[in-house]
Amino acid sequence: MEVDDAASLEPTLRKAVQSGPPPWSRSPPDRDAAGPWAPGWWDFPVPAYITDERQDEYHRTRATEQHL
């Protein structure tokens, strides 16, 4: 199963889970696609051993996110 837009994310995931093991779906990463039924997302911070501008960019972007 593949998800192409935020509106089809929830129904696709529900269908995948109801179809039995192994549930699998492919969707592009988009933090804004989560709805009230998915209250969070995975966070992949820049590893601490990377000390260049990528750290600054990560923290700058993270500061703009809304956290419930």
Stockholm file with secondary structure:
# STOCKHOLM 1.0

chainA/1-68         MEVDDAASLEPTLRKAVQSGPPPWSRSPPDRDAAGPWAPGWWDFPVPAYITDERQDEYHRTRATEQHL
#=GR chainA/1-68 SS CBCCSGGGHHHHHHHHHHTCSSCCCBCCCCGGGCCTTSCCCCCCCCCTTCCSHHHHHHHHHHHHSCCC
#=GC SS_cons        CBCCSGGGHHHHHHHHHHTCSSCCCBCCCCGGGCCTTSCCCCCCCCCTTCCSHHHHHHHHHHHHSCCC
//
